[in-house]
Amino acid sequence: MTFFGILVTSVVLLVLITAAMVIFVIRYRRTRHPTPAKVESHALLEAAWTIIPTILVLIMFYYGWMGYRLMRTPPEGAMEVTAIAQMWSWQFRYENGKQSSDLYVPADQPIKVLLESRDVLHSFYVPAFMVKQDVVPGMIGFVWFESPDTGTFDIFCTEYCGQRHSFMLSKVVVVPPAEFEQWVLEDVGEFEAPDAGDMSEEQRLVLLQRTGERLSNLKGCVACHTMDGTAMVGPTYKGLFGKTETVVTDGQKREVVVDEAYIHRSILDPAADLVEGFQLLMPSQEGLITDKEITAIIEYIKTLQ
């Protein structure tokens, strides 16, 4: 409403000013008035063109400020979800520990999205809900929205953040409240490495590998590493485990065998042994991933031979 009010006011002023300009050009052109006349000041006119625009600007400011307050004041009881941005993926964490690569939310409930960046400047933008906010490293920002309708809506990063910026896409999936309650409680620990329990070692290994595959998508590994041998920002996972790589360690080249210890170290400290020919783009995953999750990813990488 505020936007259309400002738009209408601007159009009216444009028409009035343009009409006055055309009238003055015709009426007071030089051929009709070869000798210019002295124009005295007009106090009422000068007061009018000062006071009226000031009132209009203050009105626009008032409604703009009220809209800004609404945008920056989440309702009481808004559900909080943390969105973690990193090159080049989004990860969403819920209050009960649930993780997902898409933002699942219930309809008809205010959602407050806390925004964190693990590397560079990103921007969280959901056009359908008219929310956009920069995600600044070292700062916690937020946006909030509420959707009365179910459906799937695009999430973009609108701040250029590197080579694969345009691939940093995700979705807001709005579902009925009952369906959301069921989803958010399902498999809260689904990305933890499975314990042996009553299953055989072979069954546990298969489940571990499947978990690792899902984690590779959730944690954004696929944004830099392919699974089919194609070269990208980082080394491909295909044929990686057991391979001898030339790495740069403290400025010196050396050869290492890619084993469990090497992958574990590279996830938590990517700069420790950087594979020759690749730039250091991956941020440290310290505090973002557990040892059990790393184990699952390693088991998945082993299958890609």
NORLINUR-V260817 format. One record per residue. N is the residue number from 0. RES is the residue in one letter. PHI is phi in degrees with one decimal (NA if undefined). D_FIRST is the distance of its C-alpha to the first C-alpha in Angstrom with 2 decimals. Layout:
BEGIN
n=<N	N>
res=<RES	RES>
phi=<PHI	PHI>
d_first=<D_FIRST	D_FIRST>
END
This chain:
BEGIN
n=<0	1	2	3	4	5	6	7	8	9	10	11	12	13	14	15	16	17	18	19	20	21	22	23	24	25	26	27	28	29	30	31	32	33	34	35	36	37	38	39	40	41	42	43	44	45	46	47	48	49	50	51	52	53	54	55	56	57	58	59	60	61	62	63	64	65	66	67	68	69	70	71	72	73	74	75	76	77	78	79	80	81	82	83	84	85	86	87	88	89	90	91	92	93	94	95	96	97	98	99	100	101	102	103	104	105	106	107	108	109	110	111	112	113	114	115	116	117	118	119	120	121	122	123	124	125	126	127	128	129	130	131	132	133	134	135	136	137	138	139	140	141	142	143	144	145	146	147	148	149	150	151	152	153	154	155	156	157	158	159	160	161	162	163	164	165	166	167	168	169	170	171	172	173	174	175	176	177	178	179	180	181	182	183	184	185	186	187	188	189	190	191	192	193	194	195	196	197	198	199	200	201	202	203	204	205	206	207	208	209	210	211	212	213	214	215	216	217	218	219	220	221	222	223	224	225	226	227	228	229	230	231	232	233	234	235	236	237	238	239	240	241	242	243	244	245	246	247	248	249	250	251	252	253	254	255	256	257	258	259	260	261	262	263	264	265	266	267	268	269	270	271	272	273	274	275	276	277	278	279	280	281	282	283	284	285	286	287	288	289	290	291	292	293	294	295	296	297	298	299	300	301	302	303	304>
res=<M	T	F	F	G	I	L	V	T	S	V	V	L	L	V	L	I	T	A	A	M	V	I	F	V	I	R	Y	R	R	T	R	H	P	T	P	A	K	V	E	S	H	A	L	L	E	A	A	W	T	I	I	P	T	I	L	V	L	I	M	F	Y	Y	G	W	M	G	Y	R	L	M	R	T	P	P	E	G	A	M	E	V	T	A	I	A	Q	M	W	S	W	Q	F	R	Y	E	N	G	K	Q	S	S	D	L	Y	V	P	A	D	Q	P	I	K	V	L	L	E	S	R	D	V	L	H	S	F	Y	V	P	A	F	M	V	K	Q	D	V	V	P	G	M	I	G	F	V	W	F	E	S	P	D	T	G	T	F	D	I	F	C	T	E	Y	C	G	Q	R	H	S	F	M	L	S	K	V	V	V	V	P	P	A	E	F	E	Q	W	V	L	E	D	V	G	E	F	E	A	P	D	A	G	D	M	S	E	E	Q	R	L	V	L	L	Q	R	T	G	E	R	L	S	N	L	K	G	C	V	A	C	H	T	M	D	G	T	A	M	V	G	P	T	Y	K	G	L	F	G	K	T	E	T	V	V	T	D	G	Q	K	R	E	V	V	V	D	E	A	Y	I	H	R	S	I	L	D	P	A	A	D	L	V	E	G	F	Q	L	L	M	P	S	Q	E	G	L	I	T	D	K	E	I	T	A	I	I	E	Y	I	K	T	L	Q>
phi=<NA	-61.2	-59.2	-68.3	-62.9	-67.0	-62.3	-63.5	-60.4	-64.8	-65.3	-60.7	-64.1	-60.2	-64.1	-65.2	-67.4	-64.5	-62.1	-63.4	-62.4	-63.5	-61.2	-65.6	-61.5	-75.2	-73.5	-112.2	-69.3	-64.6	-64.9	-88.7	-133.6	-63.5	-107.0	-64.6	-97.3	-76.8	-105.8	-83.1	-65.9	-129.6	-59.0	-65.0	-64.4	-64.6	-66.5	-64.6	-77.0	-95.8	-73.4	-62.3	-60.8	-62.8	-63.2	-61.3	-63.6	-65.4	-64.1	-61.4	-62.2	-60.2	-68.6	-64.9	-65.3	-63.0	-65.4	-64.9	-60.8	-62.5	-66.1	-102.0	-126.2	-64.2	-63.7	-60.0	82.1	-63.2	-75.0	-99.0	-133.5	-97.2	-104.9	-106.6	-103.2	-155.6	-62.5	-132.2	-157.4	-112.9	-130.3	-118.7	-122.8	-102.9	-64.5	-91.3	97.5	-61.8	-125.6	-156.9	-92.8	-115.3	-91.4	-91.6	-141.7	-84.4	-72.4	59.6	-143.3	-63.7	-121.0	-104.4	-101.6	-81.1	-115.1	-129.7	-118.9	-99.1	-146.0	-115.1	-73.6	-122.6	-148.1	-93.8	-136.6	-122.4	-57.1	-61.6	-108.4	53.8	-120.9	-153.6	-152.4	-64.9	-110.7	-102.1	-56.9	84.1	-129.4	-107.1	-105.2	-159.6	-135.4	-139.7	-155.8	-146.3	-115.1	-77.5	-113.2	-81.7	149.6	-120.1	-131.5	-75.9	-116.6	-121.4	-99.6	-109.7	-121.1	-56.9	-127.3	125.1	-55.5	-109.2	-54.3	-69.8	-92.6	-83.8	-120.2	-154.0	-135.9	-99.2	-109.2	-97.0	-126.0	-59.1	-53.3	-63.3	-67.0	-65.3	-58.9	-69.3	-64.2	-70.0	-95.0	-75.7	48.2	-57.6	-100.1	-62.7	-101.4	-81.6	-62.0	-68.8	-82.2	-59.8	54.7	-94.3	-86.7	-74.5	-63.0	-65.1	-64.2	-62.7	-66.5	-62.9	-64.4	-62.8	-65.7	-64.4	-61.6	-62.8	-63.9	-66.6	-64.6	-59.8	-78.6	-62.5	-82.9	83.9	-59.7	-69.2	-71.1	-122.2	-119.5	-90.1	-109.2	-117.6	93.0	-71.6	-72.8	-143.5	-65.7	-120.9	-59.5	-69.7	-76.9	-67.3	72.5	-75.1	-67.1	87.5	-79.4	-91.2	-117.9	-90.7	-122.4	-108.8	-121.5	52.5	83.2	-113.1	-81.8	-156.5	-106.1	-134.8	-96.1	-75.2	-126.6	-58.6	-64.4	-64.6	-65.5	-58.5	-65.8	-69.3	-70.7	-84.6	-141.6	-59.3	-82.6	-62.8	-136.7	-81.8	-62.9	-59.1	95.8	-119.3	-86.1	-83.8	-116.1	-71.0	-77.8	-61.5	-96.7	-56.5	84.8	-105.5	-145.5	-93.0	-62.4	-65.6	-67.4	-62.2	-58.8	-64.8	-63.4	-60.8	-64.1	-67.3	-59.8	-59.9	-78.1	-93.2	-103.3>
d_first=<0.00	3.81	5.41	5.25	6.10	8.68	9.76	10.57	12.26	14.16	15.35	16.54	18.35	19.83	21.23	22.61	24.20	25.65	27.02	28.59	30.09	31.64	33.03	34.55	36.07	37.73	38.75	39.98	41.47	44.80	46.94	46.02	46.33	48.97	49.53	46.45	46.03	45.34	41.84	41.71	38.77	36.41	35.21	32.60	31.08	31.10	29.52	26.76	25.81	25.85	24.17	21.31	20.02	20.57	18.47	15.57	16.02	16.30	13.08	11.27	13.61	12.98	9.30	10.34	13.35	11.88	9.97	13.37	15.33	13.73	14.44	17.95	18.95	20.14	20.78	24.41	26.57	24.64	27.16	28.28	29.35	30.80	30.12	33.01	32.70	35.83	37.08	36.03	34.73	32.54	34.21	32.61	34.45	33.93	35.19	38.26	39.31	38.04	37.31	35.62	34.59	31.42	28.85	29.39	27.01	26.72	23.85	21.90	22.88	21.23	22.98	23.70	25.23	27.65	28.27	31.79	33.52	37.26	37.87	35.54	31.92	29.65	25.90	24.32	21.55	20.18	17.79	17.16	15.71	14.13	16.75	19.16	21.76	25.11	28.15	30.65	34.36	35.58	32.20	30.29	26.54	24.05	20.77	19.58	17.86	18.30	18.85	19.30	21.15	24.43	25.14	25.92	23.50	24.56	24.99	25.75	27.24	25.56	28.07	31.38	33.89	37.07	38.98	37.32	33.74	32.53	34.25	32.30	30.36	29.71	27.76	25.64	27.40	25.63	28.29	28.84	29.64	33.30	33.73	32.25	34.63	37.50	36.52	36.04	39.46	41.30	43.61	42.19	45.23	45.23	45.55	48.50	51.86	53.57	56.67	59.84	59.93	61.76	60.87	63.29	62.92	62.14	59.34	57.94	58.02	56.16	53.44	53.30	52.87	50.05	48.33	48.83	47.27	44.10	44.05	44.33	40.99	39.33	40.56	39.62	43.27	42.64	40.32	43.47	46.44	47.32	49.52	51.35	53.10	50.58	50.27	46.86	45.63	48.05	51.35	51.21	52.07	54.44	57.97	56.87	58.71	62.29	61.79	63.28	60.70	61.22	58.99	58.54	59.33	59.33	59.68	62.62	62.82	64.35	64.48	63.20	63.18	59.80	60.44	58.65	59.11	57.80	54.59	53.99	54.48	52.31	49.31	49.52	50.71	49.93	51.57	54.89	56.32	54.14	55.29	56.64	54.47	51.12	48.70	47.63	44.00	44.05	43.09	45.38	44.58	46.27	44.46	42.35	45.13	48.12	51.72	51.68	48.70	50.52	53.58	51.65	50.30	53.86	55.26	52.71	53.65	57.29	56.64	55.34	58.76>
END
